Amino acid sequence: MEVVRNIQIKLDVPEDVHSVLDETFEQFRQAAQHVADAGWSGDPTEIEDTKNTLHDQTYSEVREQTSLQASLAQSARNLAADALGNCKDRILDDGKKASKPEFRGSVVVYNERTITYNDDHVTLATVGDRVTAEFVTPDDESGTPFAEYWTEDWEKTEATLHKRDGTYYLHVAVEKDVEPADSGNDSTENGVVLGVDLNVDGSLAVTSTGAFLGNADYLNHKRDEYERRRGNLQQTGTRSAHLTIKSIGSRFARWSADYLHCVSKAIVQEAVENDCTAIAFENLTHIRERISNASKFQQWAFRELQRHVEYKAEEYGIDVDDVAPAYTSQRCSHGECGFTHEDNRDGDEFECLKCGKELHADYNAARNIGWRLVQHWLKSGAGRATSQLALKSGTLNANGDYTPSALRG
């Protein structure tokens, strides 16, 4: 299975080559627009989006009218062809309206013939000489997408160059082939599930293996600090205050996204270390109903965290699924007990009124979430009768048979 990631890297571009890059942006835009104009038709069935046909119709004129080298001209054609195809599909398949693609802004698409990657810089083809640009990375790269994906394990492929507010950015696509997590492993033939419980206070995520990850209280505290400062600045009402609001908003957005990235990475790592082939969450629709009194920020954080987990889990061939959350916090997850009562839980404490089992309440809920997916597989007839739930000390299969960690594998 091929996995693709996209990394944004800020570039340090010498001022004396800004003009040639800007001219490359403009000529690339002109070339893409020329192709789009040639392929467009008021009759959607007549829209031409076949790259070979568009090449025959436009290539010679693009080369005559611009200084783009052949590979850049072809990239502009491909960009236009994709845009035309999207418009055609939107009209014919989705029954929606679409207008002719109009290319604006600053973007150039590079392929292996027009960009050369190095450890700390790239060289880019332009309408003039090739340009060298150095990467601008954080002093501490640990935990960043650059550190995670700019390695020999990932193949660097196509890239797009952008210019925003006078700064150049490179978006690089990297890819690698991965094997499904259960490939060649008899002990996980039908799947091992990691259950994950998300919370608005305490630990942000708790897993069925007993990992307590992130701090929802800290996340909410940082959000409250940002809101208080924004409120004070809004009362000031000056232009300087307005610009400061935008600045601190951007900083907080980056901080919160990075925080959720780190927690999601830890969840996926927990799944990898426990040979899991699936990660189970509560269904987000039902989560929003259950925590309807929670802030929109907390609900957003849940959605973003799960999205990050899905994105990262794909790299390891791990599926991400969701289950209905009904009674996961009230049901006893111990053995075959399953006794469900609202009085089983008291805050962070869970004590079953029937069997007396005591667990951290969020850990108990995480076990129930994972167990619900295992049971779903069994009842759906998906051929996963030997699927298992990953626990702190071993696994529990769909038939209720427990295997200690020392006996697994």
Phi, psi and chi 1 to 4 in degrees:
 res  aa     phi    psi   chi1   chi2   chi3   chi4
   1 MET       -  131.9  179.6  178.9   69.1      -
   2 GLU   -92.6  129.3 -174.3  177.8   89.2      -
   3 VAL  -114.1  133.4  177.4      -      -      -
   4 VAL  -120.0  136.4  179.1      -      -      -
   5 ARG  -126.3  158.3  -64.9  -72.2  179.7  -95.4
   6 ASN  -125.9  125.9 -167.3  -78.3      -      -
   7 ILE  -113.8  130.6  -50.7  170.9      -      -
   8 GLN   -97.3  127.0  175.7 -179.9  -75.7      -
   9 ILE  -126.3  127.5  -53.8  173.1      -      -
  10 LYS   -76.0  140.4 -175.5  177.9  178.9  179.7
  11 LEU  -112.6  144.2  -62.3  179.8      -      -
  12 ASP  -100.1  102.6 -178.5    9.1      -      -
  13 VAL  -106.6  123.8  178.3      -      -      -
  14 PRO   -55.5  139.6  -23.8   34.2      -      -
  15 GLU   -60.9  -30.4  -70.6 -171.3   10.7      -
  16 ASP   -73.0   -6.1   60.7   -8.4      -      -
  17 VAL  -114.2    5.1  -62.3      -      -      -
  18 HIS   -58.2  -41.3  -77.7 -159.3      -      -
  19 SER   -64.6  -40.1   59.1      -      -      -
  20 VAL   -71.5  -33.7   71.0      -      -      -
  21 LEU   -67.9  -42.4  -84.3 -178.9      -      -
  22 ASP   -63.2  -37.5  -67.4  -14.0      -      -
  23 GLU   -68.2  -33.9 -179.2   60.6   24.8      -
  24 THR   -65.2  -41.8  -55.7      -      -      -
  25 PHE   -55.7  -48.6  -79.1  129.1      -      -
  26 GLU   -66.0  -44.1  175.4   56.7   22.6      -
  27 GLN   -70.0  -32.6  -67.2 -164.4   24.6      -
  28 PHE   -66.3  -40.5 -170.2   89.1      -      -
  29 ARG   -62.8  -44.2 -174.9 -161.2   66.0   76.9
  30 GLN   -61.1  -41.2  -68.6  174.4    4.3      -
  31 ALA   -65.2  -45.6      -      -      -      -
  32 ALA   -63.0  -39.9      -      -      -      -
  33 GLN   -66.9  -38.9 -168.5   61.8   57.1      -
  34 HIS   -59.3  -42.8 -178.5   80.4      -      -
  35 VAL   -67.4  -42.5  176.7      -      -      -
  36 ALA   -62.5  -40.7      -      -      -      -
  37 ASP   -62.2  -39.6  -67.8  -15.8      -      -
  38 ALA   -69.6  -34.5      -      -      -      -
  39 GLY   -88.1  -12.7      -      -      -      -
  40 TRP   -79.4  148.1 -177.4 -104.6      -      -
  41 SER  -149.0  145.8  171.9      -      -      -
  42 GLY   -65.8  -23.0      -      -      -      -
  43 ASP   -92.9  111.5 -179.6   -8.2      -      -
  44 PRO   -57.8  -27.0   19.6  -32.1      -      -
  45 THR   -72.0  -15.0   62.5      -      -      -
  46 GLU  -100.7    0.0  -62.7  -63.5  -37.0      -
  47 ILE   -64.9  126.9  -65.1  175.6      -      -
  48 GLU   -97.3  117.2 -178.5   56.9   68.5      -
  49 ASP  -125.0    9.5   61.8  -21.0      -      -
  50 THR   -77.2  123.6  -55.3      -      -      -
  51 LYS   -63.5  -40.0  -67.7  175.6 -177.7  178.0
  52 ASN   -63.7  -41.7  -73.1  -19.2      -      -
  53 THR   -66.4  -45.0  -57.8      -      -      -
  54 LEU   -62.8  -35.3  -70.4  170.3      -      -
  55 HIS   -61.1  -47.7  176.2   87.4      -      -
  56 ASP   -62.6  -34.7  -67.2  -20.4      -      -
  57 GLN   -79.4  -27.5  -67.1  176.9   -9.8      -
  58 THR  -126.5  -19.5   63.9      -      -      -
  59 TYR   -58.8  -48.1 -179.7   73.4      -      -
  60 SER   -61.7  -41.5  -64.3      -      -      -
  61 GLU   -68.1  -39.7  -68.5  179.1   -7.2      -
  62 VAL   -62.1  -43.0  167.2      -      -      -
  63 ARG   -66.6  -34.4  -67.6  -58.9  -55.5  -81.3
  64 GLU   -73.1  -34.7  -69.8  172.9    0.6      -
  65 GLN   -89.7  -13.6  -63.4  171.7    7.9      -
  66 THR  -130.5  171.2   70.7      -      -      -
  67 SER  -102.3   14.9  -58.5      -      -      -
  68 LEU   -67.0  136.1  -63.8  173.6      -      -
  69 GLN   -70.8  167.5   61.0  173.4 -103.5      -
  70 ALA   -55.3  -45.5      -      -      -      -
  71 SER   -66.2  -38.0  -67.1      -      -      -
  72 LEU   -69.0  -37.0  -72.9  178.3      -      -
  73 ALA   -62.6  -39.8      -      -      -      -
  74 GLN   -68.3  -36.6  -68.7  164.4    5.7      -
  75 SER   -65.0  -39.0  -68.2      -      -      -
  76 ALA   -64.2  -40.6      -      -      -      -
  77 ARG   -61.8  -44.2  176.5 -153.4   63.5 -152.2
  78 ASN   -63.6  -39.5  -66.9  -16.5      -      -
  79 LEU   -61.9  -44.5 -178.6   65.7      -      -
  80 ALA   -66.9  -41.2      -      -      -      -
  81 ALA   -62.0  -41.4      -      -      -      -
  82 ASP   -64.0  -41.3  -70.5  -19.4      -      -
  83 ALA   -64.9  -41.3      -      -      -      -
  84 LEU   -63.7  -41.5  -70.7  165.0      -      -
  85 GLY   -63.0  -39.2      -      -      -      -
  86 ASN   -64.3  -41.4  -70.8  -23.8      -      -
  87 CYS   -63.0  -43.9  -70.1      -      -      -
  88 LYS   -61.8  -44.7 -170.2  173.7 -177.6  178.9
  89 ASP   -64.8  -39.5  -67.8  -18.0      -      -
  90 ARG   -61.1  -39.3 -178.8  178.3  174.9   84.5
  91 ILE   -78.4  -52.3  -60.7  170.8      -      -
  92 LEU   -78.2  -40.2  -63.2  179.0      -      -
  93 ASP   -89.9  -38.8  -64.3  -16.7      -      -
  94 ASP   -99.8  -10.1  -59.8  -25.7      -      -
  95 GLY    69.1   25.7      -      -      -      -
  96 LYS  -107.5  168.0  -61.4  179.4  180.0  179.1
  97 LYS   -85.0  152.2  -64.9 -178.5  179.2  179.4
  98 ALA  -154.8  141.8      -      -      -      -
  99 SER  -109.4  166.6   55.7      -      -      -
 100 LYS   -57.7  135.4 -177.8  178.2   68.5  174.5
 101 PRO   -57.2  133.6  -23.8   33.9      -      -
 102 GLU  -122.0  119.6  -63.0  -71.6  -18.9      -
 103 PHE   -94.2  121.4  -66.9   94.6      -      -
 104 ARG  -131.5  174.9  -59.8 -176.7  178.4   89.6
 105 GLY    77.4 -167.4      -      -      -      -
 106 SER  -120.8  109.1  -60.3      -      -      -
 107 VAL  -153.3  139.6   60.7      -      -      -
 108 VAL  -135.1  133.6  178.0      -      -      -
 109 VAL   -98.4  127.0 -179.0      -      -      -
 110 TYR  -113.2  145.9  -73.8   93.2      -      -
 111 ASN  -121.1 -172.1   58.5   30.9      -      -
 112 GLU   -63.8  -17.5   66.6  -83.7    4.4      -
 113 ARG   -89.6  -15.8  -67.1 -175.1  -65.7  -84.1
 114 THR  -115.6   -1.4   50.9      -      -      -
 115 ILE  -137.8  141.5 -173.4  170.1      -      -
 116 THR  -123.4  123.4  -58.5      -      -      -
 117 TYR   -92.8  138.4  -61.6  105.3      -      -
 118 ASN  -131.4  174.8  -62.4  -83.7      -      -
 119 ASP   -60.8  -40.2  -69.5  -21.0      -      -
 120 ASP  -125.5    6.1   57.5   -2.5      -      -
 121 HIS  -159.8  168.1   69.4  -82.3      -      -
 122 VAL  -127.9  159.6  -69.5      -      -      -
 123 THR  -118.1  137.9   62.2      -      -      -
 124 LEU  -123.9  137.1  -54.9  165.6      -      -
 125 ALA   -72.8  144.3      -      -      -      -
 126 THR  -136.8 -172.9   70.6      -      -      -
 127 VAL   -76.4   -7.7  -67.2      -      -      -
 128 GLY  -119.9 -132.5      -      -      -      -
 129 ASP   -76.7  162.3  -64.6  -29.2      -      -
 130 ARG   -66.1  146.3  -72.5 -177.4   77.0   96.5
 131 VAL  -111.8  138.7  165.0      -      -      -
 132 THR  -103.6  130.6  -62.1      -      -      -
 133 ALA  -133.0  132.0      -      -      -      -
 134 GLU   -89.0  151.5  -64.8 -176.6   -6.9      -
 135 PHE   -77.6  141.4  -58.3  139.0      -      -
 136 VAL  -109.8  108.1  179.1      -      -      -
 137 THR  -122.5  158.9   57.8      -      -      -
 138 PRO   -62.0  153.6  -19.2   31.4      -      -
 139 ASP   -58.4  -39.0  -67.9  -24.8      -      -
 140 ASP  -109.3  102.8 -178.2    7.1      -      -
 141 GLU   -84.6   -8.6  -64.0  176.8    3.2      -
 142 SER   -59.6  133.8   58.5      -      -      -
 143 GLY    83.9   -5.4      -      -      -      -
 144 THR   -88.2  156.2   66.0      -      -      -
 145 PRO   -56.2  -33.3  -26.8   35.9      -      -
 146 PHE   -61.9  -47.0 -174.3   85.6      -      -
 147 ALA   -67.1  -33.6      -      -      -      -
 148 GLU   -77.6  -37.2 -170.5  169.3   -8.2      -
 149 TYR  -114.6  -11.8  -59.9  116.9      -      -
 150 TRP   -88.3   64.5 -157.7  -95.4      -      -
 151 THR  -132.0  172.8   67.0      -      -      -
 152 GLU   -68.3  -18.5  -66.5 -179.3   -4.5      -
 153 ASP   -70.4  -23.0  -65.5  -24.7      -      -
 154 TRP  -109.9  132.0  -67.9   83.8      -      -
 155 GLU   -88.8  126.6  179.8 -175.8   -1.9      -
 156 LYS   -82.9  127.3  -56.7  166.6 -172.1   65.0
 157 THR  -119.9 -123.7   58.7      -      -      -
 158 GLU   -69.5  152.7 -173.4  177.4   83.1      -
 159 ALA  -141.6  153.8      -      -      -      -
 160 THR  -123.0  134.9   54.4      -      -      -
 161 LEU   -98.2  131.8 -179.6   67.1      -      -
 162 HIS  -126.5  157.6  -59.0 -100.6      -      -
 163 LYS  -131.2  121.8 -174.6  178.6 -177.3 -179.8
 164 ARG  -133.0  125.6  -61.4 -169.6  -62.8  -86.2
 165 ASP    52.6   40.1  -61.6  -33.3      -      -
 166 GLY    81.1    1.4      -      -      -      -
 167 THR  -114.1  140.5  -57.8      -      -      -
 168 TYR   -96.1  137.5  -62.4   89.1      -      -
 169 TYR  -131.7  143.1  -62.6   89.2      -      -
 170 LEU  -114.2  125.6 -165.6   66.3      -      -
 171 HIS  -103.6  111.9  -67.5 -156.7      -      -
 172 VAL  -108.2  128.9 -176.5      -      -      -
 173 ALA   -88.5  127.4      -      -      -      -
 174 VAL  -122.2  148.9  -64.5      -      -      -
 175 GLU  -146.3  157.1   62.1 -176.9   36.7      -
 176 LYS  -157.9  158.9   76.0  172.0 -179.4  178.0
 177 ASP   -91.1  135.1  -68.8  -32.9      -      -
 178 VAL  -127.9  152.0  -59.7      -      -      -
 179 GLU   -94.1  145.8  -65.5  -66.6  -27.2      -
 180 PRO   -54.8  148.0  -24.6   34.2      -      -
 181 ALA   -61.1  -28.0      -      -      -      -
 182 ASP   -97.2   10.5   58.3  -14.5      -      -
 183 SER   -65.4  122.4  177.2      -      -      -
 184 GLY    72.2   15.3      -      -      -      -
 185 ASN  -118.7  103.4 -171.2  -21.0      -      -
 186 ASP   -62.4  -33.1  -67.2  -21.8      -      -
 187 SER   -69.8  -18.0   68.1      -      -      -
 188 THR  -121.3   28.5   60.7      -      -      -
 189 GLU   -55.2  -41.8  179.6 -179.5   -3.0      -
 190 ASN  -108.0   15.5  -73.5  -46.0      -      -
 191 GLY   103.0  135.3      -      -      -      -
 192 VAL  -116.8  128.3  175.6      -      -      -
 193 VAL  -104.7  135.2  176.5      -      -      -
 194 LEU  -103.8  117.0 -179.7   76.1      -      -
 195 GLY   -85.3  140.9      -      -      -      -
 196 VAL  -131.6  125.9 -179.1      -      -      -
 197 ASP  -106.7  127.4 -179.7   48.5      -      -
 198 LEU  -101.7  144.5  -57.9  179.6      -      -
 199 ASN  -136.7  151.2  -55.7  -76.2      -      -
 200 VAL   -90.1   -9.5  -63.0      -      -      -
 201 ASP  -145.6  168.0   51.8   26.3      -      -
 202 GLY    69.8 -143.7      -      -      -      -
 203 SER   -69.5  135.7  -63.8      -      -      -
 204 LEU   -65.0  -39.3 -178.0   59.0      -      -
 205 ALA  -139.2  135.8      -      -      -      -
 206 VAL  -126.3  133.7  179.7      -      -      -
 207 THR  -104.3  162.5   73.2      -      -      -
 208 SER   -69.0  -11.4   58.9      -      -      -
 209 THR   -92.9    5.3   52.8      -      -      -
 210 GLY    86.8   18.0      -      -      -      -
 211 ALA   -88.7  129.4      -      -      -      -
 212 PHE  -108.1  111.6  -70.6   72.2      -      -
 213 LEU  -120.3  137.0  -53.0  170.5      -      -
 214 GLY    72.4  175.4      -      -      -      -
 215 ASN  -141.0  102.0 -172.2  -38.2      -      -
 216 ALA   -63.4  -35.8      -      -      -      -
 217 ASP   -63.1  -41.3  -64.7  -33.1      -      -
 218 TYR   -66.6  -41.2  178.9   57.0      -      -
 219 LEU   -61.3  -44.7 -171.6   63.9      -      -
 220 ASN   -67.0  -36.9  -65.6  -29.1      -      -
 221 HIS   -61.6  -44.5  170.8   69.4      -      -
 222 LYS   -63.8  -37.8  -65.5  -71.8  -74.5 -173.2
 223 ARG   -65.1  -44.1  170.9   68.4  176.6 -174.8
 224 ASP   -61.8  -41.2  -68.8  -18.3      -      -
 225 GLU   -59.4  -44.4  -80.3 -171.3  -22.0      -
 226 TYR   -63.1  -43.3  160.1   66.5      -      -
 227 GLU   -64.5  -40.1  -69.8  -70.1   -3.9      -
 228 ARG   -63.5  -44.0  -79.1 -164.8  -62.6  -88.8
 229 ARG   -67.6  -38.9 -171.0  175.2  179.5 -165.5
 230 ARG   -63.9  -40.8 -174.0 -179.7   69.5  166.1
 231 GLY   -61.8  -42.2      -      -      -      -
 232 ASN   -63.7  -39.9  -68.2  -25.2      -      -
 233 LEU   -69.1  -36.6  -71.7  166.1      -      -
 234 GLN   -63.3  -35.4  -75.3  177.1  -29.8      -
 235 GLN   -67.0  -30.3  -69.9 -178.4   -7.2      -
 236 THR   -65.0  -47.1  -57.5      -      -      -
 237 GLY    76.7    6.4      -      -      -      -
 238 THR   -84.0  164.4   63.6      -      -      -
 239 ARG   -63.9  -39.0  173.3  171.3  172.9   74.9
 240 SER   -60.9  -40.7  175.0      -      -      -
 241 ALA   -64.5  -39.5      -      -      -      -
 242 HIS   -62.1  -43.3  175.8   70.1      -      -
 243 LEU   -66.4  -35.8  -66.1  174.4      -      -
 244 THR   -66.7  -38.2  -57.2      -      -      -
 245 ILE   -58.3  -45.5  -71.4  173.2      -      -
 246 LYS   -62.0  -40.3  -68.4  179.8   62.1  176.9
 247 SER   -66.9  -48.1  176.5      -      -      -
 248 ILE   -70.7  -28.7   64.6  173.2      -      -
 249 GLY   -65.0  -42.1      -      -      -      -
 250 SER   -65.6  -40.5  -63.3      -      -      -
 251 ARG   -64.6  -42.4  -74.5 -158.7  -58.8  -88.7
 252 PHE   -67.2  -38.6  176.7   73.3      -      -
 253 ALA   -61.2  -43.0      -      -      -      -
 254 ARG   -66.7  -41.0  -71.0 -166.8  -61.7  -89.6
 255 TRP   -63.9  -47.4  178.4   87.4      -      -
 256 SER   -66.1  -38.4   54.3      -      -      -
 257 ALA   -63.8  -40.1      -      -      -      -
 258 ASP   -67.4  -37.8 -179.2   67.2      -      -
 259 TYR   -62.7  -45.7 -168.9   81.1      -      -
 260 LEU   -66.9  -33.7  -64.4  174.2      -      -
 261 HIS   -60.2  -44.0  159.7   74.2      -      -
 262 CYS   -66.6  -41.1  -67.3      -      -      -
 263 VAL   -67.0  -43.2  175.4      -      -      -
 264 SER   -63.2  -38.2   66.1      -      -      -
 265 LYS   -62.2  -39.5 -174.3  176.0  179.8  179.7
 266 ALA   -66.9  -36.8      -      -      -      -
 267 ILE   -62.8  -47.5  -68.5  172.7      -      -
 268 VAL   -64.4  -39.6  174.0      -      -      -
 269 GLN   -63.0  -37.8 -169.4   58.8   38.7      -
 270 GLU   -62.3  -39.7 -172.9   72.5   11.5      -
 271 ALA   -66.1  -41.6      -      -      -      -
 272 VAL   -64.0  -45.7  171.0      -      -      -
 273 GLU   -65.7  -22.8  -68.3  176.4   -3.1      -
 274 ASN  -105.1   18.4  -73.9  -84.5      -      -
 275 ASP    56.2   35.6  -62.9  -35.9      -      -
 276 CYS   -80.7  145.9  -65.0      -      -      -
 277 THR  -109.8   -4.6   55.0      -      -      -
 278 ALA  -152.1  150.7      -      -      -      -
 279 ILE  -120.9  129.6  -61.3  171.7      -      -
 280 ALA  -111.4  130.8      -      -      -      -
 281 PHE  -117.2  165.6  -70.6   94.0      -      -
 282 GLU   -72.1  147.0  -71.0 -178.5  -16.7      -
 283 ASN   -58.8  128.2 -177.9  -80.0      -      -
 284 LEU   -65.3  -30.7  -70.8  178.5      -      -
 285 THR   -61.1  -45.2  -59.3      -      -      -
 286 HIS   -72.1  -31.2  -65.0  -70.4      -      -
 287 ILE   -61.5  -42.9  -75.5 -180.0      -      -
 288 ARG   -62.8  -35.3  -73.4 -166.3  -69.6  -87.1
 289 GLU   -69.1  -41.1  -66.0  170.7   -3.7      -
 290 ARG   -70.7  -32.6  179.6  167.1   60.8   81.9
 291 ILE  -114.9   40.7   62.0  167.1      -      -
 292 SER   -59.4  -22.6   57.6      -      -      -
 293 ASN   -84.6   -3.5   61.3  -27.4      -      -
 294 ALA   -77.4  159.6      -      -      -      -
 295 SER   -69.7  157.4   70.6      -      -      -
 296 LYS   -60.8  -31.2  -69.5 -176.8  178.1  179.0
 297 PHE   -62.8  -44.0  171.0   70.8      -      -
 298 GLN   -63.7  -40.8  -69.3  168.5  -37.0      -
 299 GLN   -65.6  -39.8  -63.0  179.9   38.3      -
 300 TRP   -61.3  -42.5  167.4   83.8      -      -
 301 ALA   -60.4  -40.4      -      -      -      -
 302 PHE   -61.3  -46.0  -79.4    6.9      -      -
 303 ARG   -63.2  -44.8  -68.2 -166.5  -59.7  -89.4
 304 GLU   -66.0  -39.7  -78.9  -63.6  -72.4      -
 305 LEU   -62.6  -45.2 -175.3   59.7      -      -
 306 GLN   -65.7  -37.8 -177.9  166.0  -24.9      -
 307 ARG   -62.6  -42.8 -175.2  178.6   67.2   84.5
 308 HIS   -63.0  -40.9  -79.1  -56.6      -      -
 309 VAL   -63.3  -44.8  168.8      -      -      -
 310 GLU   -58.8  -42.6  -69.1  172.4   -8.9      -
 311 TYR   -63.6  -45.6 -176.3   77.1      -      -
 312 LYS   -77.9  -34.8  -66.8  174.6  174.4   60.3
 313 ALA   -66.1  -29.9      -      -      -      -
 314 GLU   -57.9  -34.5 -178.5 -171.9   24.3      -
 315 GLU   -59.5  -29.9  176.7 -175.9  -17.2      -
 316 TYR  -103.4    8.3  -59.8   94.9      -      -
 317 GLY    69.9   25.2      -      -      -      -
 318 ILE   -97.8  128.4  -62.7  174.5      -      -
 319 ASP   -78.6  154.0  -65.6  -31.7      -      -
 320 VAL  -124.8  125.3  176.8      -      -      -
 321 ASP  -133.1  168.3 -149.8  -22.8      -      -
 322 ASP  -131.2  159.6   55.1   45.7      -      -
 323 VAL  -133.5  160.6  -60.3      -      -      -
 324 ALA   -66.6  137.4      -      -      -      -
 325 PRO   -89.6    1.6   33.6  -35.2      -      -
 326 ALA   -54.2  121.6      -      -      -      -
 327 TYR    67.8   12.0  -51.2  113.3      -      -
 328 THR   -64.2  -25.4   54.1      -      -      -
 329 SER   -89.5  -10.1   63.9      -      -      -
 330 GLN  -109.3  -15.1  -59.1  174.9   11.7      -
 331 ARG   -86.6  140.1  176.1 -172.7 -179.5  -84.1
 332 CYS   -77.3  124.7  177.7      -      -      -
 333 SER   -93.5    5.0   64.6      -      -      -
 334 HIS   -80.8  122.2  179.5   56.8      -      -
 335 GLY    48.7 -130.9      -      -      -      -
 336 GLU   -98.5   12.2  -62.5 -179.4   -2.3      -
 337 CYS   -61.9  -73.0  179.3      -      -      -
 338 GLY    68.3   12.4      -      -      -      -
 339 PHE   -66.0  132.6  178.6   70.2      -      -
 340 THR  -120.2  124.5  -56.2      -      -      -
 341 HIS  -160.3  141.0 -164.6  -77.0      -      -
 342 GLU   -64.1  -24.2   61.6 -179.2    6.3      -
 343 ASP   -82.4   -2.8  -68.6  -23.1      -      -
 344 ASN   -64.0  -30.2  -80.2  -11.7      -      -
 345 ARG  -109.6  136.6  177.0  168.7 -174.4  168.5
 346 ASP  -137.3   94.4 -178.7   13.8      -      -
 347 GLY    65.2 -124.7      -      -      -      -
 348 ASP   -83.9   -3.5  -71.2  -20.7      -      -
 349 GLU  -102.6  138.4  -61.6  177.6   -2.1      -
 350 PHE  -126.7  123.3 -176.4   94.5      -      -
 351 GLU  -135.9  115.2 -178.4  176.8   -1.4      -
 352 CYS   -66.7  127.5 -180.0      -      -      -
 353 LEU   -71.3  -14.6  -62.3  177.7      -      -
 354 LYS   -97.3  -55.2 -179.2  178.8  179.7 -179.6
 355 CYS  -100.4  -10.4   73.1      -      -      -
 356 GLY    81.5    2.9      -      -      -      -
 357 LYS   -63.5  133.4 -177.7   65.4  175.1  179.1
 358 GLU  -113.5  129.5  -63.5 -178.1   21.6      -
 359 LEU  -144.7  160.5  -64.9  167.4      -      -
 360 HIS   -63.7  135.5 -171.8  -76.1      -      -
 361 ALA   -61.3  -39.3      -      -      -      -
 362 ASP   -71.5  -35.5  -63.3  -28.3      -      -
 363 TYR   -64.8  -41.8  173.1   51.0      -      -
 364 ASN   -60.3  -43.1  178.1   74.2      -      -
 365 ALA   -64.5  -40.5      -      -      -      -
 366 ALA   -62.2  -40.7      -      -      -      -
 367 ARG   -61.8  -42.0  -71.9  164.3   54.0  126.8
 368 ASN   -66.4  -36.8  -77.7  -34.4      -      -
 369 ILE   -64.1  -47.5  -69.6  167.0      -      -
 370 GLY   -64.4  -41.1      -      -      -      -
 371 TRP   -62.9  -35.6  179.2 -113.4      -      -
 372 ARG   -64.7  -36.2 -173.9  156.2  -69.5  175.4
 373 LEU   -70.0  -40.4 -178.2   57.5      -      -
 374 VAL   -58.6  -45.5  170.4      -      -      -
 375 GLN   -66.7  -35.3  -70.3  -64.9  -61.2      -
 376 HIS   -61.8  -44.6  171.1   71.5      -      -
 377 TRP   -59.5  -42.3  -75.1  -14.3      -      -
 378 LEU   -64.9  -45.8  179.2   63.7      -      -
 379 LYS   -74.5  -26.2  -66.2  175.1 -177.7  177.5
 380 SER   -79.0   -5.3   66.0      -      -      -
 381 GLY    69.3   31.3      -      -      -      -
 382 ALA   -81.0    7.6      -      -      -      -
 383 GLY    74.0   30.0      -      -      -      -
 384 ARG  -120.6   45.1  -65.5 -173.7  174.1 -173.8
 385 ALA   -63.7  -22.8      -      -      -      -
 386 THR  -101.4   15.3   59.8      -      -      -
 387 SER   -66.2  157.0   57.1      -      -      -
 388 GLN  -136.1  155.6  -56.2  161.5   73.0      -
 389 LEU  -101.4  128.6  169.9   66.1      -      -
 390 ALA   -79.1  123.9      -      -      -      -
 391 LEU  -116.7  175.1  -59.2  173.9      -      -
 392 LYS   -61.3  -36.3 -173.8 -173.7  -56.8 -174.8
 393 SER  -116.5    9.0   55.1      -      -      -
 394 GLY   161.9 -149.5      -      -      -      -
 395 THR  -134.8  156.3   57.9      -      -      -
 396 LEU  -126.0  122.2 -172.4   69.1      -      -
 397 ASN   -87.4  175.7   72.9   16.5      -      -
 398 ALA   -62.8  -21.6      -      -      -      -
 399 ASN   -92.3    3.7  -64.3  -42.5      -      -
 400 GLY    90.3    8.6      -      -      -      -
 401 ASP   -86.0  127.3  -63.7  -34.0      -      -
 402 TYR   -98.3  137.2  173.2   73.5      -      -
 403 THR  -125.0  117.7  -56.9      -      -      -
 404 PRO   -62.9  156.0  -19.8   31.7      -      -
 405 SER   -55.8  -38.6  -62.1      -      -      -
 406 ALA   -64.8  -20.7      -      -      -      -
 407 LEU  -100.8   -2.7  -59.8 -179.4      -      -
 408 ARG   -75.6  159.6  -70.7  177.4   60.5 -161.3
 409 GLY    81.5      -      -      -      -      -
